């Protein structure tokens, strides 16, 4: 029986077991997916011995995503730019680290908004944390013509550009020209040409301050999405929906980021995010 776990601290409220146990049952697979809450000073030891305990892989959540990146082989360029991984595949004692947030972000938009075309116009990205790195990386490779990046601490936005620069192939340097960094104070005006607005900050999440933004200048056909999914409809999404913008909530990103891990651990193809699964997870929020 294949064993997988999610490692975090705290981890008790992780929604990942609901998702993976749903698929284990749906696809009739003998396997297990459990929560392992590990104190930070015990992480390295626990992580590096997973294969000895019979695990075929794991998910890694806060605060261990960067640590897991350091302790595993990055799967691709994406992981190097993000500098963090959330999914580990163990094969013959080798740990390969994937970051599936970028995949989850794009899939969520593609599945929720079939007619959306990434190539059609600029994307405005709010925030420059780990989630923003995944979002920016995936947008660049979806051929978004321009990304306007805003963050309260502008140095963190510049760090993302530098990390892209270091990791990018020489023949891909043109994509850096598409990343434009502007001050956080200019966020209301920055929306005027956008076809996509993404909040990757923690603002608007239950227990956090609201995101203070005026979206009057945003074109009415621009898609608005938030990676925050508690609450499911953030104030940003609510304002956007009320003025007629198409909106995509953040829960889908959580659901789709789980797909690649499940497929690789359990050798299952075409794993689906069904309405039934979404309902189950929504009930836990
Ligand atoms: P994650 O890795 O989940 O993206 P993070 O690295 O803590 O989390 O990033 C949180 C993001 O929310 C950052 O972009 C942060 O801005 P700073 O880089 O300036 O810290 C943003 N954020 C958090 N609180 C904020 C606030 N009160 N105003 C503006 N931005 C805020």
Boltz pocket constraint, residues with backbone or C-beta under 6 A from the ligand:
constraints:
  - pocket:
      binder: B
      contacts: [[A, 126], [A, 127], [A, 128], [A, 129], [A, 130], [A, 131], [A, 132], [A, 151], [A, 152], [A, 153], [A, 156], [A, 200], [A, 201], [A, 202], [A, 203], [A, 209]]
      max_distance: 6.0
